[in-house]
Amino acid sequence: MDTNAVSRRSAALRLADVLSLYDMPFLDLVLRAQEVHRAHHPANQVQLSTLMSIKTGACTEDCAYCPQSAHHDTELAEESRLVDLETVLAEARAARAQGAQRFCMGAAWRSPSERQLDDVVEMVREVKALGLETCVTLGMLKPGQAERLKQAGLDFYNHNLDTSPEFYGSIITTRSYQDRLDTLDRVREAGIKVCCGGIVGLGESRRERAGLLAQLASLEPHPESVPINNLVRVEGTPMADVPAVDELEFVRTIAVARILMPRSVLRLSAGRNEMSDSMQALCFMAGASSIFYGDALLTTDNPRQETDRLLLERMGLRPAEQAVEALTA
């Protein structure tokens, strides 16, 4: 028997199942997602994370959406130096004081060198000592690098798939889909929790959005953290003029992700600054359980902390307790 053909048929069945969820009546879908959410997570709690860019710009990758790519004509195309440890710790302390539970650090690298990793390892160790969960996103990892991060106390490694395997080549040519999966394997093998999601609104079809979620849900185990980004269109990138995705379609994507990955922490990530309060409320109803909390996300704007505090208060949502992670593990 042709095992590749069997694999293709299985993948097609999974994609058909995902598409059937997308096709449900909107209210039925959101209700089902909320029921799944409450079966696995405490009601009315939102996990708060803060994200800091520790090295910005001049990335050699050509990701069509990213203003940090050296391939695009943006203000961020030029490289900045790696932020020093004391600046990182000052930001981490401020995030903790504002109620953040996880501190994430991102560097615009294709892959860190061992010398660059030395500095990040020290950052992870010191941020962890503040009592915060730690997460980094550094690009592709070479053999042995995930183990070094684990020894430093890293809790999560972020490495998004971005989109479906079929649409991926339209967005990125300098790094293969398999490269991303290989890094996720190294993270898993080192015993680090996986933070892996994607971007909605890249010009993909619903089928391709479903393909992304099918791919994420096929990871074994599911990623502990799944960020769903709403594309921020930046002047100078190839994605600057892509039409925005329909708001209800974005909410559908959150709901389908929740049903497919019931125990994952599902995070509203980039693009919240362009979302109305009502749209965000629907996303929480559909199963979103985390937000990035702070005025900036790497290089794009994020709602002000006071704005988020007021929104959560109006909705009767409260910051999640640390026990939430244990519940969803």
N, C-alpha and C positions, 0 to 999 in steps of 0.2 A: 504493500500500500504506500502511496505517496504521502509521507508524513508532512511535507510542506503544504500539500493540498488540504490535509486535515487541519493543519494549523490555520490556514487561510479561512477555511469554512468556520472554524471556531471563532476567529477574530470577527468574521462577518456577522455571526450570530450575536456576539457581544455588542457590536456596533448597532445592530438592529434593536437589541434590547434597550440600549441607551437612547436611541432615537424614539423608541416608543414612549419612554418617560417624557422626553421633550414634547411629544405630541399630546400629552394629557391636557385636559382643560386646566387653565392656569390655577384656579382656586383649588381644584382637586390635587394638583401637583404640590402646591405650597402647603396645603394641609397635611399631605402625606409626609413631606419633608420635615415639618414641625413635629409630627408624631415620632418620626425616626430620631430627630434631634433630642427630644425629651426622654426617649428611652435610653439614651447613652450619655447625656450631659445634663447638669443641673439647669433648671429653667431660669431665665432672666439674668444670666451671668455672661460677661464678655471678658475674654483674656486680653490684656493690654501689653503690647510690645512697642519698643522704640528702636528705630533704625538709624544708624549713623554711617555716613560715607567716610571711610578712613583713608581712601586713596581714590582720587577722582580723575577721570579723563584719560585720553590717549590709549584706549583699549584697542588691541589689534584685531578684535573680532568685528564683523560687519553687520551685526544685528540691526535690521532695518528700522527698528523702533527706538534705538538707544542713542541719546545725545552724547554719550561718553565715547562712542566709537570714533576712532581716528579716520575712518572712511567718510565721515559726514562733516558738513560745514556748519558746526554749531559752536557756541561759546565755550563748550566743555570739551572740545576736541583736544585741547592742549593738556599735557600731563601736570598734575600736582604731586607734591611729595607725600609720602605716607605720614599721616598725622602722628604726633608724638604721644607717648603713653599717658602723660599727665593730662593732655587735652581729652583723650578718650575717657579717662577716669572721671574727669570733671563732668563730662556729658552723661556718663553712666550714673553718677551720684544724683545729678539733676533729674534724670529719668526715674530713678528709684523714688525720689522725693515726690514726684508727680504721680506715683502709683503704678508705674510700669513694672511688669513682672519678668519680662524678657528683654535683654539688650542685644540687638543684632548689629553686626559690623560688616560692611560691604566694601570690597576693593575691586576696582576695575582692572582686573588682570585676566589674561587668557588662562594662565596657570601660574601660581606663585613659585618663585625660586626658593631654594632652601634658606637662603639669607633672609628673604622677605618673610618666609614662614616663621623664622626665629622671632621676629618682632610681633607677629600676630599671636604666636603661642604665649608670649609674655602678656599681651593684652587680654587674652582669654583667661589666663590664670588670675590676673588681678581683678578683672570684672567679676569673675566667679566668686572671688573672696569677698565681694560686696554683698553677696547673697542673692544675686540676680541669675536667672537662667541665661545661658550664653548661646549665641548663634552667629555663624559667619557665612559669608558667601564670597568666595575667592576665585571662582572659575573652576577649571578642571584640576583634579588632584592626581599627582603621580603616586606610584606605589610607595607606601610607608608614610605619606604625609597625613593621611587620616588618622593613623595610629598616634602620631605626634600630637595632633589636636585633641584626641581622646585623652591622652595622658595629661594634657593641660587642664582638662575638666570641661571640654566643649560638650554642650548638651545637644545642639542641633546644627546640621549643616544644610544650607539652602542651595539648591541647584535645580532650577526650574526646567521643565521640558518645553515650555513656552506655547507650543501648539501641537497639532497632530503630526504623526510621522509623514503623512501625505502632503501636508501644507508647509512643512518645515523648510523645504528647499526654497520656497518663495520668500522667506524671511531671513535666513542665515545660510551662508555658503562656506564660512571659514571653520566651522565645527560641525561634525556630523551628529545625528541623533544618537548613534551608538556611543559616541564620545560621552554624551551626557549620561547615558545609561551605565557606562563603565564607571564614571565617577560616583554615581549613586550606589553601585555595587561595592566600591571601596569604602564608602561611608558606612554602609550596613555591616560589612565585614569587620570594621573597626569598633562596632558597638555604639555608634553615634546615631541619634534619632534623625530621621530624614524630614526635611522641609522641602516640598516639591509641589509646584503648581504650574500655572500658565497665565496667558494673557488673552483676554477677550476683546475683540474689536480690531483685529489686525487685517480685516478684510476677508476673513475666513467665512465659509458657509456654516450653516447649522450642522451639517454632517461632519465638518472638520472640527467644530467645537465638541461634538459628541465623540469624535476620534481622540481628542485630547483627554477627555474624561475617562474614556474606555482604557486608554493607556495608563493613566494614573491609577485607576482602579485595578489594573492587572498587576501592579507592583505588589510583591508579596514579602512582608506584610504591607498594608496600605501606609503611605506617608503619615507620620504622626501629625504633621502640620501641612496644610494645603492652602497656600496663598492664591487667591484669584484676583488678578489685576485687570482693571478696566483701562485700556490703552490711553495714555496721556500723549496727545499728538504734539510733537515738538518741531518747531520751525527749523529747517535745515536737515531733517531726517527724511527718508523716503516715505515714512508713514504720516507726514505732516497733514496731508489732505484726505486721509482715509475717512469715510463717513463714520460717525459714531454709531455704535451698536444700539439697537432699540432697548429701552430701559427694561421692559418686561422680559425681553430675551435674556438680558443679563441676569435678572432675578431667576428665570428658569434655569440658567446655568448653575447658579448657587444651589437651587433646590435639587437638581439632578446630582450634583456633586455630593450633597448631603446624603441622599438616598444610597448612592453607590459606595460611599466611604463613611459609614455611620459613626465610627469612633474617632475619626480625624478631627483635629482642631481646624476649622475652616475659616480662613482669614480674608476679610475685605482689605485689599492692599492698595496698590497705586490707583489713582483715578477717583478717589472719594471726594476730592475737592470739587469735581464736576458733578457730583451726585446730589440730588435734592435730599432733604431729610426724609421725605416720604419714600424715596427709592431705597435709602439705607434701611429704613424701618422694614420694608418688604424683604430686604436681604436677610435681616435678622430673623424675620418670621420664617424665611425659607431655610434657615439653618446656619447662617454665618455665626461664628462664636468667638471671633477675635478681630481686632483692628490694630493697625499701626497707629501709635499715639505720639503726636509731636508735630511740629510745624513744617517738617520737611521729610521726604523719603529719598534718600540718596541725593538726587538732583532735581526733583520735582516737588511742587507744593503739596502740602497735606493740610486738612482742617486744623485750625488752631486748637490747642488743648482745651481752652475755655469753651469753644464751640462744641467739642466732643463731650465735655462734661455736661453741658446743658442738654445735648441731645440724649445722652444716656439717662439723665435725670428725668427728662420728659417722658421717656419710654419706660421708666421703672426698671432699667437695667443697672446692674452693679458690677464692679470689677470682680473677675473670677478669683476664687481662693486658690492657693497652690494645690489643694487637694484635687482640683479639677484634672490636672495632668495625670495624677495617679488613677483617677476614675476612667480616663479615656485611653490609658496605656494598654 
